[in-house]
Amino acid sequence: MIFLRKAEERGHANHGWLDSWHTFSFANYYDANFMGFSALRVINEDVVEAGEGFGTHPHKDMEILTYVLEGAVAHRDSMGNEEKVPAGEFQIMSAGTGITHSEYNPNDTERLRLYQIWIIPDKTGITPRYDQRRFDAPQGRQLVLSPDARDGSLKVNQDMELSRWALAKDEQSVYQIPADRRIWVQVVKGDVSINGTQAKTSDAVAVWDEQAISIHANSESEILLFDLPPV
């Protein structure tokens, strides 16, 4: 089964300083049909205006992944981390037993654009942790998240993997889906066809009960592919 989640059909909230699109129910956006997908709970595409940001707020028992697309994030948390996360880098926090943190756009003139992704962990009450990483310039498939942090990936406390794929125009790629797994493909940029379903920048495709997906790039593209457990 292939389901297209169109970018323009997501929840939307414009707070002036923050323009946010919600793939799943979040804050004041509620849709019983979009409460999450497997272990994915939140995929927000956020644009934060210059000099603005999220004040200190708490989290608990959640894996929180940030992928910075434009600009940089100034991060501070109760674990003592004070970091800058520039475009192209991934940051992950295990909120575990509880943390507080803030995220700001430190630039006075340029906007910040990012994906904020929440993943439900496979166990609660873990010790909070923080990590961030810049991977090589996007080309081919790169493993970003895995439960065992193999091949230089970031660790995630869930039976899932996240890969970033960079595809040249007209490139074709196939992903074999292990039995009983679910796949979520988030189109970061470009225009792709997934088993014949067309998806453009900020669209997403949910896949289940399929043995493989064939991805064709109609233009230079980048996708995030989540390989997820059945529930």
PyMOL commands that set and color helices and strands:
alter all, ss='L'
color gray80, all
select helices_A, chain A and resi 7-9+150-152
alter helices_A, ss='H'
color red, helices_A
select strands_A, chain A and resi 2-5+11-14+18-22+40-48+53-59+63-70+72-77+82-86+89-94+99-104+112-119+129-134+140-146+154-155+161-167+172-176+182-189+191-194+197-200+204-207+212-217+221-228
alter strands_A, ss='S'
color yellow, strands_A
deselect
rebuild
show_as cartoon
